[in-house]
């Protein structure tokens, strides 16, 4: 039976991508140095344990501040508490770099700076959307770039409506 940690997952569930970790290990060593597979596995296990240790202490720091979400400041404080103070400056620099690299991310979608759409296409799309919005505000309905007038008040229109089964269940 596998040993189970605090959150009920086995040790196998908490791991790091082996290929990525192997690549990092090889990049950190001189080209003429080889690392045995067992040694790579041991290094990966050490990394997982280190992450668990920092995460656990960060959670405790967070809890002492009556917070429910671990913030970067909690991780930095955890490093200090655990005796890894000499890494705080480098970790903070990496965090700042990460913030800069993800600054152009909007709701999880990277901005492509027009790589998918030229400026002219974007302007045309914007104008089309403005026209549709104007048409809706002026009593028309824009569908697929075509503006159709809404029926006048008092005019009967036959509309087929499907029943909403979700509303009936609740």
Phi, psi and omega in degrees: 000137182287142174293141182248135180268191186304317185272009175081017178254150178284166178301328181293330181290330181260093182216176177243154180301119186298316182297317180295316180295320178299319179297316179298316180301313181295324180292333183279344184253157175300152184299334182273001181262130177252150180238127179296150182301320178298321179294319177300314179299319179296316178298320179296318177298321178297319178297317179298315179297320179298315179297318177299317180298311180295318180298316181297313179294321177299320178296320178294318177299315179300314180297322179296335178265012182053040177251158181250347181241128179287125180255164178306325179299325179293322178294317179297319178294321179297318177302317180295312182300322183277001177090017178254034182303329182292346180264351186302314182298316180291320178295318179296320178297319178295321177297315179297319178298318178299317178299318179296318182292331182258007182298325182274011177273129178241115179050043174083001180245120180293134174288140184255006179051043175081009182295328181270337184221131178289165180299321179295318179295320179296317179296317179298317178297318179298315180297320178298317180294320176298318180298317178297317180296318178298318180297318179296319181291331182268015175096002178256163177243123179265123179231116178059034178086353179257131181261121177246137180291140173285150179295149179290159179296136179093350179270128180284136178229130179274123182230131177265124184241131176277142180294145179269099183290329180295320181294325180290330181287331186269000000 
